[in-house]
Amino acid sequence: MKREVPPQSERLSPGAASASPARWHLDRIVAELRVSREETHSIRRDGEPRRAPSRDALETILNGLTEALFPRHYGQSDLDGENIDYFVGNTLSIVLDSLCDQIHRGAVFVGDELLPGFRREDAVELTRSFASQLPSVRGLLITDLRAAFVGDPAARNFPEILIGYPGMTAIIHHRLAHLLHRQNARLVARLMAEIAHARTGIDIHPGATIGSGFFIDHGTGVVIGETTIIGDNVRIYQAVTLGARHFPTDDEGNVIKGDARHPIVEDDVVIYAGATILGRITIGQGSTIGGNVWLTKDVPANSVVTQATARNIPAAP
């Protein structure tokens, strides 16, 4: 079939459409955005422009840290006793240099009052402290790995859990982010947590304190708030929320930041799918919380709470 070509008078020269002055009214829109950005809705701090931490760089850092912690699972399968330490050392050298840069950028970008006058040397020291705790973090992660193996009858071996379970991925990311949060590198820690959230559907605030032997089965939709404290050997299932019941405010009505407002879950607790546990309440050691339960009151140790019995829990004193 012969293709019809429009007459010369109807053809547009290259760039003619983009050159049309009234097509998008860009001059007006750009000017209005400038007014919003600089005046009416400004969120910018005074001073020189600052570079935010790079989410892409932090993803690479998380991948590298995970490879260094578990080099034969996430790194290279052909590593042996002769070259594995070289791989781990080289990986850490690259990753920690990059992390140091991101920590510095994060502190300077937000001007965090927790890190006033933050310098490059401070970022180096913070990164050095973080790195020194990696062996302890790996030890904790092994307890999480074993808890998943014991707690899930479908789990056949450790490698399956380590590289295939979203709950394991989420807790690896959390334990790394939590270290940084404790050292007040909070923007970087929060971005790491959000990377884990995007990857797994599990939302753990980096401020949450989680003991050893922690297992999230299935995991999708789990939410764990900033001031949550979780003891040892706790198992939770998908769609569990450990959240805040209300948000305290000051005399002027502003939300008070950082108050303890999330649950305390003691050792050896199991929380089944869909349970919602809100406020600074305590779930006593050895308790079992059934699926879809809504809890805003303390639960004594060794309790079994289901939808039918939840209403009979006595109010906290």
C-alpha positions as CSV (number, residue, x, y, z in Angstrom):
1,M,0.0,0.0,0.0
2,K,1.3,3.4,-1.0
3,R,1.7,5.7,2.0
4,E,0.0,9.1,1.6
5,V,2.2,12.1,2.3
6,P,0.5,15.4,3.3
7,P,1.0,18.4,1.2
8,Q,4.0,20.6,1.9
9,S,1.8,23.3,3.3
10,E,0.4,20.9,6.0
11,R,3.8,19.5,7.1
12,L,5.3,20.7,10.4
13,S,9.0,21.5,10.5
14,P,11.1,19.8,13.2
15,G,10.6,21.4,16.6
16,A,7.5,23.4,15.4
17,A,5.2,21.9,18.0
18,S,7.6,22.5,20.9
19,A,8.1,26.1,19.7
20,S,4.5,27.0,20.0
21,P,4.4,29.7,22.7
22,A,0.8,29.0,23.9
23,R,0.9,25.2,23.9
24,W,1.6,24.6,27.6
25,H,1.8,28.1,29.0
26,L,5.1,27.1,30.6
27,D,6.2,30.7,31.4
28,R,3.1,31.1,33.7
29,I,3.4,27.7,35.3
30,V,7.1,28.0,36.0
31,A,6.6,31.4,37.5
32,E,3.7,30.1,39.8
33,L,5.8,27.2,40.8
34,R,8.6,29.5,41.8
35,V,6.2,31.5,44.0
36,S,5.0,28.4,45.6
37,R,8.5,27.0,46.1
38,E,10.1,30.2,47.4
39,E,7.2,32.0,49.2
40,T,3.8,30.6,49.7
41,H,4.6,27.0,50.4
42,S,8.4,27.1,51.1
43,I,9.9,24.1,52.9
44,R,13.5,25.1,52.1
45,R,16.0,26.0,54.8
46,D,18.2,29.0,54.4
47,G,21.7,28.6,53.2
48,E,23.5,26.8,50.3
49,P,21.7,24.1,48.4
50,R,22.4,20.6,49.8
51,R,22.3,17.3,48.1
52,A,20.0,14.7,49.6
53,P,21.1,11.1,50.2
54,S,20.7,8.9,47.1
55,R,18.2,6.2,47.3
56,D,19.9,4.3,44.5
57,A,23.2,4.5,46.4
58,L,21.6,3.3,49.6
59,E,20.1,0.3,47.7
60,T,23.6,-0.6,46.5
61,I,24.9,-0.2,50.0
62,L,22.3,-2.5,51.5
63,N,23.1,-5.1,48.8
64,G,26.8,-4.8,49.5
65,L,26.3,-5.1,53.3
66,T,24.1,-8.1,52.8
67,E,26.8,-9.7,50.6
68,A,29.5,-9.0,53.2
69,L,27.3,-10.6,55.9
70,F,26.4,-13.7,53.8
71,P,29.0,-13.8,51.1
72,R,28.2,-17.3,49.8
73,H,24.5,-16.7,49.6
74,Y,24.3,-13.1,48.3
75,G,27.8,-12.6,47.1
76,Q,29.6,-15.2,44.9
77,S,28.9,-18.9,45.1
78,D,32.4,-19.8,44.1
79,L,34.1,-18.2,47.1
80,D,36.4,-20.5,49.1
81,G,38.5,-20.4,52.2
82,E,41.3,-18.7,50.3
83,N,39.5,-15.8,48.7
84,I,36.3,-15.3,50.8
85,D,37.9,-12.8,53.2
86,Y,39.3,-10.8,50.3
87,F,35.8,-10.6,48.8
88,V,34.3,-9.5,52.2
89,G,37.1,-6.9,52.8
90,N,36.9,-5.4,49.3
91,T,33.1,-5.3,49.5
92,L,33.1,-3.6,52.8
93,S,35.7,-1.1,51.8
94,I,33.6,0.1,48.9
95,V,30.3,0.0,50.7
96,L,31.5,1.8,53.8
97,D,33.1,4.6,51.8
98,S,29.8,5.1,50.1
99,L,27.8,4.9,53.3
100,C,30.0,7.5,54.9
101,D,29.2,9.9,52.1
102,Q,25.5,9.2,52.4
103,I,25.5,9.7,56.1
104,H,27.3,13.1,55.7
105,R,24.9,14.1,53.0
106,G,21.9,13.1,55.1
107,A,23.0,15.0,58.2
108,V,23.8,18.2,56.2
109,F,20.7,18.0,54.1
110,V,18.2,18.0,57.0
111,G,20.3,20.0,59.4
112,D,19.3,17.5,62.1
113,E,19.4,19.0,65.6
114,L,20.6,15.6,66.7
115,L,23.8,16.0,64.7
116,P,24.6,19.8,65.0
117,G,27.6,21.0,63.0
118,F,28.1,17.6,61.5
119,R,31.4,17.3,59.6
120,R,33.0,14.8,57.3
121,E,35.2,13.6,60.1
122,D,32.0,12.9,62.2
123,A,30.6,10.8,59.3
124,V,33.8,8.8,59.2
125,E,33.6,8.1,63.0
126,L,29.9,7.2,62.8
127,T,30.6,4.8,59.9
128,R,33.5,3.2,61.8
129,S,31.3,2.6,64.8
130,F,28.6,1.1,62.5
131,A,31.1,-1.2,60.9
132,S,32.4,-2.4,64.2
133,Q,28.9,-3.7,65.1
134,L,28.4,-5.8,61.9
135,P,29.7,-9.1,63.5
136,S,27.1,-8.7,66.3
137,V,24.4,-8.0,63.8
138,R,25.3,-11.1,61.9
139,G,25.0,-13.1,65.1
140,L,21.5,-11.7,65.7
141,L,20.5,-12.5,62.1
142,I,21.5,-16.1,62.6
143,T,19.1,-16.3,65.5
144,D,16.4,-14.9,63.2
145,L,17.3,-17.5,60.6
146,R,17.0,-20.3,63.1
147,A,13.7,-19.0,64.4
148,A,12.3,-19.0,60.9
149,F,13.5,-22.6,60.3
150,V,11.9,-23.8,63.6
151,G,8.7,-21.7,63.2
152,D,7.8,-22.6,59.6
153,P,7.2,-26.3,58.8
154,A,7.4,-25.4,55.1
155,A,11.1,-24.2,55.5
156,R,13.4,-27.0,54.3
157,N,16.8,-25.3,54.7
158,F,18.6,-22.1,55.7
159,P,19.4,-20.9,52.2
160,E,15.8,-21.0,51.2
161,I,14.9,-18.8,54.1
162,L,17.9,-16.5,53.8
163,I,17.5,-15.6,50.1
164,G,13.8,-16.4,49.6
165,Y,11.8,-15.2,52.6
166,P,10.6,-11.6,52.6
167,G,10.5,-11.6,56.4
168,M,14.2,-12.4,56.4
169,T,15.0,-9.7,53.9
170,A,13.1,-7.2,56.0
171,I,14.8,-8.0,59.3
172,I,18.3,-7.9,57.6
173,H,17.5,-4.4,56.4
174,H,16.0,-3.4,59.7
175,R,18.9,-4.5,61.9
176,L,21.3,-2.5,59.7
177,A,19.0,0.6,59.6
178,H,18.4,0.3,63.4
179,L,22.2,0.7,64.0
180,L,22.2,3.9,62.1
181,H,19.0,5.2,63.7
182,R,20.6,4.6,67.2
183,Q,23.6,6.7,66.1
184,N,21.2,9.5,65.0
185,A,21.8,9.0,61.2
186,R,18.1,9.0,61.0
187,L,17.4,10.1,57.4
188,V,19.6,7.4,56.0
189,A,18.1,4.9,58.3
190,R,14.6,5.8,57.3
191,L,15.4,5.6,53.6
192,M,16.9,2.1,54.2
193,A,13.7,1.1,55.9
194,E,11.6,2.4,53.0
195,I,13.7,0.4,50.6
196,A,12.9,-2.7,52.6
197,H,9.2,-1.7,52.7
198,A,9.2,-1.4,48.9
199,R,10.9,-4.7,48.4
200,T,8.9,-6.8,50.9
201,G,5.7,-5.0,51.8
202,I,6.9,-5.1,55.4
203,D,7.1,-1.6,57.1
204,I,9.4,-1.6,60.1
205,H,10.4,1.8,61.5
206,P,14.2,1.8,62.0
207,G,13.6,3.1,65.6
208,A,11.8,-0.1,66.6
209,T,13.8,-2.3,69.1
210,I,13.6,-6.0,68.2
211,G,15.2,-8.8,70.2
212,S,16.8,-12.0,69.0
213,G,15.1,-14.9,67.2
214,F,12.5,-12.7,65.4
215,F,10.4,-14.3,62.7
216,I,7.9,-12.7,60.3
217,D,6.0,-15.4,58.4
218,H,4.6,-14.4,55.0
219,G,4.9,-10.8,56.1
220,T,2.9,-8.7,53.6
221,G,1.2,-5.8,55.3
222,V,3.1,-5.9,58.6
223,V,3.6,-2.5,60.2
224,I,5.8,-2.0,63.3
225,G,6.0,1.5,64.7
226,E,9.0,3.6,65.8
227,T,8.8,3.1,69.6
228,T,7.8,-0.6,69.5
229,I,9.8,-2.9,71.7
230,I,9.8,-6.6,70.8
231,G,11.5,-9.2,73.1
232,D,13.2,-12.4,72.2
233,N,11.7,-15.3,70.2
234,V,8.6,-13.4,68.9
235,R,6.8,-14.6,65.8
236,I,4.3,-12.6,63.9
237,Y,2.3,-13.2,60.7
238,Q,1.1,-11.1,57.8
239,A,-1.0,-7.9,58.2
240,V,-0.1,-7.5,61.9
241,T,0.0,-3.9,63.1
242,L,2.0,-2.7,66.1
243,G,0.9,0.9,66.0
244,A,-0.1,4.0,68.0
245,R,-3.6,4.4,69.3
246,H,-3.4,8.2,69.5
247,F,-0.9,11.0,69.1
248,P,-0.3,13.2,72.2
249,T,-0.1,16.9,71.6
250,D,1.5,19.8,73.4
251,D,-0.4,22.9,74.8
252,E,-0.5,24.4,71.3
253,G,-1.9,21.3,69.7
254,N,1.3,20.2,68.0
255,V,2.0,16.4,67.9
256,I,4.7,15.5,70.3
257,K,7.5,13.7,68.5
258,G,9.3,10.6,69.9
259,D,6.9,9.8,72.8
260,A,6.6,6.1,73.5
261,R,3.3,5.3,71.8
262,H,3.7,1.8,70.4
263,P,3.3,-1.7,72.1
264,I,5.8,-3.6,74.1
265,V,5.8,-7.3,73.1
266,E,7.5,-9.5,75.6
267,D,9.5,-12.7,75.0
268,D,8.0,-15.8,73.3
269,V,4.8,-14.1,72.0
270,V,3.0,-15.3,68.8
271,I,0.8,-12.8,67.0
272,Y,-1.4,-14.2,64.2
273,A,-2.5,-12.7,60.9
274,G,-4.4,-9.4,60.9
275,A,-4.1,-8.6,64.6
276,T,-4.0,-4.9,65.4
277,I,-2.3,-3.9,68.6
278,L,-2.3,-0.2,69.4
279,G,-0.8,2.1,72.1
280,R,1.8,1.7,74.8
281,I,0.4,-1.5,76.1
282,T,2.3,-4.7,77.0
283,I,1.7,-8.1,75.6
284,G,2.9,-10.4,78.4
285,Q,5.5,-13.1,77.9
286,G,4.4,-16.4,76.3
287,S,1.0,-15.0,75.1
288,T,-0.7,-15.9,71.9
289,I,-2.8,-13.3,70.0
290,G,-5.3,-14.7,67.6
291,G,-6.0,-13.5,64.1
292,N,-7.9,-10.2,63.5
293,V,-7.9,-9.3,67.2
294,W,-8.1,-5.5,68.0
295,L,-6.1,-4.8,71.2
296,T,-5.7,-1.5,73.2
297,K,-5.3,-3.0,76.7
298,D,-2.5,-4.9,78.4
299,V,-2.4,-8.7,78.1
300,P,-1.2,-10.7,81.1
301,A,1.6,-13.3,80.6
302,N,0.7,-16.6,79.1
303,S,-2.7,-15.4,77.8
304,V,-4.5,-16.7,74.7
305,V,-6.5,-13.9,73.2
306,T,-9.1,-14.5,70.4
307,Q,-11.9,-12.3,69.0
308,A,-14.3,-13.9,71.4
309,T,-12.3,-13.3,74.5
310,A,-10.6,-10.0,73.8
311,R,-13.5,-8.0,75.3
312,N,-13.0,-9.7,78.6
313,I,-9.4,-8.5,79.2
314,P,-9.4,-6.2,82.3
315,A,-8.5,-2.6,81.8
316,A,-4.9,-1.7,82.7
317,P,-4.6,0.0,86.1
